[in-house]
Amino acid sequence: MELYGINYAIYAFNNAINGLKNDIVKAINNGINGLSNSKNGIKNAIDGINNSIYGKNNSICGIINAICGIINAIYGINNSLYCIDNAINGINGIRNYRNSHISFKNHPLHVLTN
């Protein structure tokens, strides 16, 4: 009977040791997984920061491009105004020529100055 009790105690002790080993292994694995998850979390945070910076830079580039587009549109308007001025000056030149040359009334460009 005592031998049975000793064997049972040894069996229980071995189970306790095995359980403790399993708990220690699980704890170590959980710690490693936790570190890995933390590392991935930090990497994700850094990626998020980098993406925010890229997004901000892209927004700034978009604003600069929009400003350049407005400036180009203003240049285009100014060029159009110069063309209109040149056309008016051309018509005025034809009128002046017409007024100083009576024979111009028979010229085909006479219709532009009526």
Stockholm file with secondary structure:
# STOCKHOLM 1.0

chainA/1-114         MELYGINYAIYAFNNAINGLKNDIVKAINNGINGLSNSKNGIKNAIDGINNSIYGKNNSICGIINAICGIINAIYGINNSLYCIDNAINGINGIRNYRNSHISFKNHPLHVLTN
#=GR chainA/1-114 SS CHHHHHHHHHHHHHHHHHHHHHHHHHHHHHHHHHHHHHHHHHHHHHHHHHHHHHHHHHHHHHHHHHHHHHHHHHHHHHHHHHHHHHHHHHHHHHHHHHHHCGGGGGSGGGGGGC
#=GC SS_cons         CHHHHHHHHHHHHHHHHHHHHHHHHHHHHHHHHHHHHHHHHHHHHHHHHHHHHHHHHHHHHHHHHHHHHHHHHHHHHHHHHHHHHHHHHHHHHHHHHHHHCGGGGGSGGGGGGC
//
